[in-house]
């Protein structure tokens, strides 16, 4: 039998009212339409569901057998509808924020405050993404917005607001000869030219142009870097530097993730600063996405007004 939920609702209403007129009023349908649907249901069942006469309406034995199951199916469908609505509401208010490492810099609480002030029901959810994905989940749609380092592969697919511009440092083992050179330098820095022969730790090849950026290919005058190892997290970077596998470029704001236990970081002259951005897919105009990008732009503008000159 292919019985519709409407048929079961009509049947249950008549069974509870034992009166077609009252049941029709309860259902906001005409009595003839209700009677027709009950007859069609009886035809599908292959038996009468009600005894009808001019004085009363009573359930038949078959009707009594069907009623608890009809009520159960209607209750199950109501629960399903409620679950669907709850899921739709959660999806509507959830914003998945991708990141490869914690952005720090006070950005997450500042952006959350601005987002929730405009969208009180917003539910930001943080998602950690491996360094092999430089889009932090934007490319495959697993993140709605993301903290990313520029440049982004397929940059035309995204729009973004830069929330931090910082000098790049180099992470070194504490006993490295360049650490002593930096200590003796008036600025406490090293020149990138002094790093050209060093083995470098690289992002996974899937990171594309971002891998090239953190190897500073644009400052090497076509000299290929020596790759000492491939790293996919801040912890792996710390361990590889500490074990002497290679050196690694870092953004100033991320140094604390790597610098500890015999690993130090010193400024590097001769390379461009790093840029951390909040990005989204260019064609994603959902209100929470737009609001988060707008919040990022405002936070960035406030930071640039209060930051000291470089």
C-alpha positions in Angstrom: 0.0 0.0 0.0 1.2 3.5 -0.8 -0.6 5.4 2.0 0.1 9.2 2.4 0.6 10.9 5.7 -2.4 13.1 4.9 -4.6 9.9 4.7 -3.4 8.8 8.1 -4.0 12.3 9.6 -7.5 12.3 8.2 -8.1 8.8 9.6 -6.8 9.6 13.0 -8.9 12.8 13.2 -12.1 10.9 12.4 -11.1 8.1 14.8 -10.6 10.6 17.6 -13.7 12.8 16.9 -16.0 9.9 15.8 -17.7 12.6 13.8 -16.9 13.6 10.2 -18.2 17.1 10.6 -16.0 17.9 13.6 -13.0 16.1 12.1 -13.4 18.2 8.9 -13.5 21.4 10.9 -10.4 20.3 12.8 -8.6 19.6 9.6 -9.8 22.7 7.8 -11.2 20.7 4.9 -14.7 20.2 3.7 -16.7 17.1 4.9 -17.2 15.7 1.4 -13.4 15.9 0.7 -12.7 14.2 4.1 -15.3 11.4 3.4 -13.8 10.9 -0.1 -10.2 10.5 1.3 -11.4 8.0 4.0 -13.2 5.9 1.3 -10.0 5.9 -0.8 -8.0 4.8 2.3 -10.4 2.0 3.0 -10.1 0.9 -0.6 -6.3 0.8 -0.3 -6.6 -1.1 3.0 -9.2 -3.4 1.6 -11.6 -3.1 4.5 -13.9 -0.7 6.2 -12.4 1.4 8.9 -15.6 2.9 10.3 -19.1 1.8 10.9 -21.3 4.7 9.7 -25.0 5.4 10.4 -27.1 8.4 10.9 -26.6 8.4 14.7 -22.9 7.5 15.2 -19.5 6.7 13.7 -17.6 3.8 15.2 -14.3 2.2 14.5 -14.3 -1.3 13.0 -12.0 -4.0 14.2 -9.7 -3.1 11.3 -9.9 0.6 12.2 -9.0 -0.2 15.8 -6.0 -2.3 14.6 -4.8 0.5 12.4 -5.2 3.5 14.8 -2.2 3.0 17.1 0.1 2.4 14.1 -1.3 5.5 12.4 -0.6 7.5 15.5 2.9 6.1 15.8 3.7 6.9 12.1 2.3 10.5 12.5 4.3 11.0 15.7 7.5 9.7 14.0 7.0 12.0 11.0 6.4 15.0 13.4 9.7 14.1 15.1 11.4 13.9 11.7 10.1 17.3 10.7 11.3 18.8 13.9 14.8 17.2 13.4 14.9 18.6 9.9 14.0 22.1 11.0 16.6 21.9 13.8 19.2 20.8 11.3 18.3 23.5 8.9 18.5 26.1 11.6 21.9 24.8 12.8 23.2 24.9 9.3 21.9 28.4 8.8 23.5 29.7 11.9 26.8 27.7 11.8 29.9 29.2 10.4 32.9 26.8 9.9 36.2 28.7 10.2 39.2 26.9 8.8 42.7 27.4 9.9 46.0 25.6 9.6 47.3 26.9 12.9 45.7 29.1 15.5 45.7 32.7 14.2 46.4 34.1 17.6 46.9 37.9 17.7 43.5 38.3 19.5 41.7 37.8 16.1 39.3 35.0 17.0 37.6 36.7 20.0 37.6 40.1 18.2 35.9 38.7 15.1 33.5 36.5 17.1 32.4 39.6 19.0 31.7 41.6 15.9 29.9 38.6 14.2 27.6 37.9 17.1 26.8 41.5 17.6 25.3 41.5 14.1 24.0 37.9 14.1 23.2 36.9 17.7 22.4 33.3 16.7 25.6 32.7 14.8 27.6 29.7 15.9 31.3 29.9 14.8 32.9 26.4 14.7 36.7 26.1 14.3 38.2 23.5 12.0 41.9 22.5 12.0 43.2 21.9 8.5 46.5 20.3 7.5 49.2 22.5 5.9 48.8 20.6 2.7 45.6 22.6 2.0 46.7 26.3 1.7 43.0 27.3 1.4 42.2 25.8 4.9 39.1 24.0 3.6 37.8 26.7 1.2 38.7 24.8 -1.9 36.6 21.7 -1.1 33.9 23.6 0.7 34.6 22.1 4.1 35.2 25.6 5.5 33.0 28.6 5.0 35.7 31.2 5.8 39.3 30.6 6.7 42.5 32.1 8.0 45.0 31.7 5.2 48.4 32.9 4.3 48.9 34.7 1.0 49.4 33.9 -1.8 46.4 31.6 -2.3 46.4 29.1 -5.1 43.6 29.9 -7.6 43.5 33.3 -6.0 40.7 34.5 -8.3 38.3 32.1 -6.6 38.5 33.9 -3.3 38.0 37.3 -1.7 39.8 38.2 1.5 40.7 40.8 4.1 44.3 41.0 5.3 44.3 41.0 9.1 48.0 40.9 9.8 51.2 42.0 7.9 54.3 40.9 9.7 58.0 40.5 9.0 59.3 37.0 8.5 61.7 35.4 10.9 63.9 32.3 10.5 63.7 29.5 13.1 67.1 28.1 14.0 68.6 25.6 16.5 70.0 27.7 19.3 73.6 26.6 18.6 73.4 27.4 14.9 76.3 29.7 13.6 73.7 32.2 12.3 72.3 32.5 15.8 75.6 33.9 17.0 75.8 36.2 13.9 72.3 37.5 14.7 73.3 38.1 18.3 76.3 40.2 17.2 74.2 42.2 14.6 73.1 45.7 15.6 69.5 44.7 14.6 69.7 41.2 15.9 68.9 40.0 12.3 70.5 38.0 9.5 70.4 38.6 5.8 68.5 36.2 3.6 71.7 35.9 1.5 73.3 34.2 4.5 70.5 31.5 4.4 70.8 30.5 0.8 73.0 27.5 1.4 71.0 26.3 4.4 68.6 23.3 4.2 65.0 24.6 4.4 61.9 22.9 5.8 59.2 23.0 3.2 55.4 22.8 3.2 53.9 19.7 1.4 54.0 20.1 -2.4 50.2 20.3 -2.5 50.6 23.8 -0.9 51.7 25.1 -4.3 52.6 28.8 -4.4 52.4 29.0 -0.6 55.2 26.4 -0.4 57.3 28.6 -2.7 56.5 31.7 -0.6 57.8 30.2 2.6 60.9 29.0 0.8 61.3 32.6 -0.4 61.9 31.6 -4.0 61.4 35.2 -5.1 64.5 36.3 -3.2 66.8 33.5 -4.4 67.8 34.8 -7.8 66.8 31.5 -9.4 68.9 29.4 -7.0 67.0 26.3 -6.1 66.5 25.8 -2.3 68.0 22.8 -0.5 65.1 20.9 1.1 65.9 19.4 4.4 62.4 18.0 5.1 58.7 18.5 4.6 56.6 19.7 7.5 52.8 19.7 8.0 52.3 21.4 11.3 53.9 23.8 13.8 54.9 20.8 16.0 56.6 19.1 13.1 58.5 22.3 12.3 59.7 22.6 15.9 60.9 19.0 16.0 62.6 19.3 12.6 64.4 22.5 13.5 65.5 21.2 16.9 66.9 18.0 15.3 68.9 20.0 12.8 67.0 18.9 9.6 66.7 22.5 8.4 65.7 26.1 9.1 62.2 27.5 8.5 60.7 30.9 7.8 57.9 32.0 10.2 55.6 34.9 10.5 56.4 37.0 13.6 53.0 36.3 15.1 53.4 32.5 14.8 56.9 32.3 16.3 55.6 31.3 19.7 54.3 28.1 18.1 57.8 26.9 17.2 60.2 28.8 19.5 61.0 26.8 22.6 63.3 24.1 23.9 66.5 25.2 22.1 64.8 26.6 19.0 65.1 30.4 18.5 63.8 32.8 15.8 65.6 35.9 14.4 64.5 38.5 11.9 65.5 38.2 8.3 66.5 41.1 6.1 65.9 41.0 2.3 62.5 39.3 2.1 59.0 40.6 2.0 56.6 40.5 5.0 54.0 37.8 5.5 50.3 38.4 5.0 47.6 36.6 7.0 44.1 37.0 5.7 40.5 35.9 6.3 39.2 34.6 3.1 36.0 33.1 1.6 34.9 31.8 -1.8 34.1 34.7 -4.1 30.7 33.4 -5.0 29.6 32.7 -1.4 27.2 35.5 -0.4 25.6 33.9 2.6 25.0 36.5 5.3 27.3 35.0 8.0 30.2 34.7 5.4 29.7 38.3 4.3 29.5 39.5 8.0 32.7 37.6 9.0 34.6 39.1 6.1 33.3 42.6 7.0 34.3 42.1 10.6 37.8 41.0 9.5 38.1 44.2 7.3 37.1 46.4 10.3 39.4 44.6 12.7 42.2 45.0 10.2 41.4 48.7 9.7 41.5 49.3 13.5 44.8 47.4 13.8 46.4 49.5 11.0 45.3 52.7 12.7 46.7 51.7 16.1 49.9 49.9 14.9 53.2 51.8 15.1 54.8 52.7 11.8 57.1 50.1 10.3 
